[in-house]
Amino acid sequence: MLEWLGRAWRVLGTGIAFTSFGLACLLLGLLYFPLLSLLVRQPARRERLARLAVQRGFGLFVEWMRLLGLLRYRILGAERLQRKGLLVLANHPTLIDVIFLISRIADADCVAKAGLARNPFTRLPLKATGYICNDSGPGVVEDCIRSIHAGHNLVIFPEGTRTSENGEMKLQRGAANVAVRGGCNITPVTIRCEPLFLTKGRPWWRVPLRAPLLTIEVGEDIIVQPFMDQAGQIPSLAARRLTKYLHQYFLKETQAHAGA
């Protein structure tokens, strides 16, 4: 009985959390970011302040969800995220993965879906932060490389969408192309949610009987140069090999978590 009452509360709490998230995005877009444009003339400084606001806002949202009893979380190896010019690649089991990562990474950049640029809640924050939009075709890889080389920390989910509930992964080659062509080592992040929550194809109101535990583990850097050497310095071949390796890496790491 208590489990069912707890579940009913988490359905209500999840609705409250995401309603407040949408309103906060709208207020930032209508008030904070326009003021930032008026008061801060230097584009680079304006972008940093916008990203800092998003980072702090995401951090508050994470704690809001925790205080509402919607989830618990633990982060392992977080100190590895406290560097500059990182290429952070993560698996993508839940809707809120990017929120957790950006809340823990200073000056984070990310590749956002084109639809977010048309969403009234996210359009202005996306423009103010200068996040990369995935609708620019081949130019996305170059934009990503420029961001990392400029010292920003770029977050990419190689799957391009959330993982299926059965755990099957299909990685796209874009992230590996960024790593290979930009000469960027990879900081891998494994994310696991137990029990499943906010997964692909599951409506937000289908919450589990108990509050899920989100485990985020930051692994040791994956050095990219050996993949280039093995591929005879051919970037396309190196990207294919690296994508295959990343697929095996994330499958192994998520299975290791599941057995822990």
C-alpha positions as CSV (number, residue, x, y, z in Angstrom):
1,M,0.0,0.0,0.0
2,L,2.8,2.4,0.9
3,E,4.6,1.6,-2.3
4,W,1.5,2.5,-4.3
5,L,1.0,5.8,-2.3
6,G,4.6,6.6,-3.0
7,R,4.1,5.9,-6.7
8,A,1.1,8.1,-6.8
9,W,3.0,11.0,-5.2
10,R,5.9,10.5,-7.7
11,V,3.4,10.8,-10.6
12,L,2.2,14.1,-9.2
13,G,5.7,15.2,-8.3
14,T,7.0,14.5,-11.8
15,G,4.3,16.6,-13.3
16,I,5.1,19.4,-10.8
17,A,8.9,19.1,-11.6
18,F,8.5,19.3,-15.3
19,T,5.9,22.1,-15.2
20,S,8.3,24.1,-13.0
21,F,11.2,23.3,-15.4
22,G,9.2,24.6,-18.4
23,L,8.2,27.8,-16.5
24,A,11.8,28.4,-15.5
25,C,13.0,28.0,-19.1
26,L,10.3,30.5,-20.2
27,L,11.3,33.0,-17.5
28,L,15.0,32.7,-18.4
29,G,14.1,33.3,-22.0
30,L,11.8,36.2,-21.4
31,L,13.7,38.0,-18.7
32,Y,17.3,36.9,-18.0
33,F,18.6,36.3,-21.5
34,P,17.2,39.5,-23.0
35,L,18.7,41.5,-20.1
36,L,22.0,39.7,-20.6
37,S,21.9,40.8,-24.3
38,L,21.3,44.4,-23.3
39,L,23.9,44.6,-20.4
40,V,26.7,42.5,-21.7
41,R,28.1,43.5,-25.0
42,Q,31.0,41.0,-25.4
43,P,29.5,37.9,-27.1
44,A,31.9,35.4,-25.5
45,R,31.2,36.7,-22.0
46,R,27.5,36.8,-22.7
47,E,27.6,33.2,-23.8
48,R,29.6,32.1,-20.7
49,L,27.1,33.8,-18.4
50,A,24.2,32.2,-20.2
51,R,25.8,28.8,-19.9
52,L,26.5,29.4,-16.2
53,A,22.8,30.2,-15.7
54,V,21.8,27.0,-17.4
55,Q,24.3,25.0,-15.4
56,R,23.0,26.4,-12.1
57,G,19.4,26.1,-13.2
58,F,19.9,22.4,-14.1
59,G,21.6,21.8,-10.8
60,L,18.6,23.3,-8.9
61,F,16.3,21.1,-11.0
62,V,18.2,18.0,-10.1
63,E,18.0,18.9,-6.4
64,W,14.3,19.8,-6.8
65,M,13.6,16.3,-8.2
66,R,15.6,14.7,-5.3
67,L,13.7,16.8,-2.7
68,L,10.4,15.8,-4.2
69,G,11.4,12.1,-3.8
70,L,11.4,11.4,-7.5
71,L,14.9,9.9,-7.6
72,R,18.2,9.4,-5.9
73,Y,21.6,9.7,-7.6
74,R,25.3,9.1,-7.2
75,I,28.2,10.4,-9.3
76,L,31.5,8.5,-9.4
77,G,34.7,10.1,-10.8
78,A,33.2,13.6,-11.0
79,E,36.6,15.2,-10.6
80,R,37.5,14.1,-14.1
81,L,34.8,16.5,-15.4
82,Q,36.6,19.5,-13.8
83,R,38.9,20.1,-16.8
84,K,38.7,22.2,-20.0
85,G,38.3,21.1,-23.6
86,L,36.7,17.8,-22.9
87,L,34.8,15.6,-25.3
88,V,32.3,13.9,-23.0
89,L,30.5,10.9,-24.5
90,A,27.7,9.2,-22.6
91,N,25.1,6.5,-23.1
92,H,21.5,7.8,-22.9
93,P,19.0,5.8,-20.8
94,T,16.8,8.6,-19.5
95,L,15.3,11.9,-20.6
96,I,17.2,13.8,-17.9
97,D,20.8,12.6,-18.7
98,V,21.8,15.9,-20.3
99,I,20.5,17.8,-17.3
100,F,22.6,15.9,-14.9
101,L,25.8,16.2,-17.0
102,I,25.5,19.9,-17.8
103,S,24.8,20.6,-14.1
104,R,28.2,19.1,-13.3
105,I,30.3,20.5,-16.1
106,A,31.5,24.0,-16.3
107,D,31.2,25.9,-19.6
108,A,29.4,22.9,-21.2
109,D,28.4,22.9,-24.8
110,C,26.1,20.2,-26.4
111,V,24.5,19.2,-29.6
112,A,20.8,20.0,-29.4
113,K,18.0,18.7,-31.6
114,A,16.8,21.1,-34.2
115,G,13.3,20.9,-32.7
116,L,14.4,22.6,-29.5
117,A,15.2,25.7,-31.6
118,R,11.5,26.0,-32.4
119,N,10.2,25.1,-29.0
120,P,9.0,28.3,-27.2
121,F,10.4,27.0,-23.8
122,T,13.9,26.3,-25.1
123,R,14.4,28.5,-28.2
124,L,15.8,31.5,-26.4
125,P,18.0,29.6,-23.9
126,L,19.4,27.6,-26.9
127,K,20.2,30.8,-28.8
128,A,21.7,32.6,-25.8
129,T,24.0,29.7,-24.8
130,G,25.2,29.1,-28.4
131,Y,24.6,25.3,-28.2
132,I,25.3,23.5,-31.4
133,C,22.2,22.6,-33.4
134,N,22.2,19.3,-35.2
135,D,20.5,20.6,-38.4
136,S,23.6,22.0,-40.1
137,G,24.6,18.7,-41.8
138,P,28.3,18.0,-42.2
139,G,29.1,21.3,-40.5
140,V,28.1,19.9,-37.2
141,V,31.4,17.9,-36.9
142,E,33.4,21.1,-37.6
143,D,31.3,23.1,-35.1
144,C,31.9,20.5,-32.4
145,I,35.7,20.4,-33.1
146,R,35.9,24.2,-32.9
147,S,34.0,24.2,-29.6
148,I,36.4,21.7,-28.0
149,H,39.5,23.4,-29.4
150,A,38.2,26.7,-27.9
151,G,38.3,25.1,-24.5
152,H,34.6,24.3,-24.1
153,N,33.4,21.0,-22.7
154,L,31.2,19.3,-25.3
155,V,28.6,16.7,-24.3
156,I,27.5,14.2,-26.9
157,F,25.2,11.1,-26.7
158,P,26.5,8.9,-29.6
159,E,23.2,7.1,-29.8
160,G,21.5,10.3,-30.9
161,T,18.4,9.3,-28.9
162,R,17.6,7.5,-25.7
163,T,18.5,3.8,-25.3
164,S,15.7,1.3,-25.8
165,E,14.3,-0.3,-22.6
166,N,15.8,-3.6,-23.7
167,G,19.2,-2.1,-23.5
168,E,20.0,-2.3,-27.2
169,M,22.3,0.4,-28.5
170,K,22.9,1.7,-31.9
171,L,25.7,4.3,-32.0
172,Q,26.0,6.9,-34.7
173,R,29.4,7.7,-36.2
174,G,29.2,11.5,-35.6
175,A,30.8,11.5,-32.1
176,A,33.7,9.3,-33.3
177,N,34.2,11.6,-36.3
178,V,34.6,14.5,-33.9
179,A,37.1,12.7,-31.8
180,V,39.2,11.4,-34.8
181,R,39.1,14.5,-37.0
182,G,39.6,16.8,-34.1
183,G,42.3,14.8,-32.4
184,C,40.2,14.8,-29.2
185,N,40.5,12.2,-26.5
186,I,37.2,11.0,-25.1
187,T,35.9,11.2,-21.5
188,P,33.4,8.4,-21.3
189,V,30.4,8.6,-18.9
190,T,28.3,5.5,-18.1
191,I,24.7,6.2,-16.9
192,R,22.4,3.7,-15.4
193,C,18.9,4.1,-14.0
194,E,17.5,1.4,-11.7
195,P,14.6,0.9,-12.0
196,L,13.9,2.4,-15.4
197,F,12.5,5.9,-15.4
198,L,11.8,8.4,-18.2
199,T,13.0,6.0,-20.9
200,K,12.4,6.1,-24.6
201,G,8.8,5.3,-25.5
202,R,7.6,5.4,-21.8
203,P,5.3,8.3,-20.9
204,W,6.5,10.5,-18.0
205,W,3.6,9.5,-15.7
206,R,4.6,5.8,-15.8
207,V,6.9,5.9,-12.8
208,P,8.3,2.8,-11.0
209,L,7.0,1.6,-7.7
210,R,10.2,2.8,-5.9
211,A,12.3,5.9,-6.5
212,P,15.0,5.1,-9.1
213,L,18.7,5.4,-8.4
214,L,20.6,7.2,-11.2
215,T,24.3,6.2,-11.2
216,I,26.7,8.3,-13.2
217,E,30.3,7.0,-13.6
218,V,33.0,9.0,-15.3
219,G,35.6,6.6,-16.8
220,E,39.3,7.1,-17.6
221,D,39.9,8.9,-20.9
222,I,39.9,6.9,-24.1
223,I,43.0,7.9,-26.2
224,V,42.1,8.4,-29.8
225,Q,45.5,8.3,-31.5
226,P,45.8,4.4,-31.5
227,F,42.6,4.2,-33.6
228,M,44.2,6.5,-36.2
229,D,47.4,4.4,-36.2
230,Q,45.5,1.2,-36.6
231,A,43.4,2.7,-39.5
232,G,46.5,3.9,-41.4
233,Q,45.6,7.5,-40.6
234,I,42.4,7.2,-42.6
235,P,39.8,9.2,-40.5
236,S,36.7,7.4,-41.9
237,L,38.1,3.9,-41.0
238,A,39.3,5.1,-37.6
239,A,35.8,6.5,-36.9
240,R,34.2,3.2,-37.7
241,R,36.7,1.3,-35.5
242,L,36.2,3.8,-32.7
243,T,32.4,3.6,-32.9
244,K,32.6,-0.2,-32.6
245,Y,34.9,0.2,-29.6
246,L,32.5,2.7,-27.9
247,H,29.6,0.4,-28.5
248,Q,31.4,-2.5,-26.8
249,Y,32.6,-0.2,-24.0
250,F,29.1,1.1,-23.1
251,L,27.5,-2.3,-23.3
252,K,30.2,-3.7,-21.1
253,E,30.0,-0.9,-18.6
254,T,26.2,-0.9,-18.3
255,Q,26.2,-4.7,-17.9
256,A,28.9,-4.4,-15.2
257,H,26.7,-1.9,-13.4
258,A,23.7,-4.2,-13.7
259,G,25.7,-7.0,-12.0
260,A,27.0,-4.7,-9.2
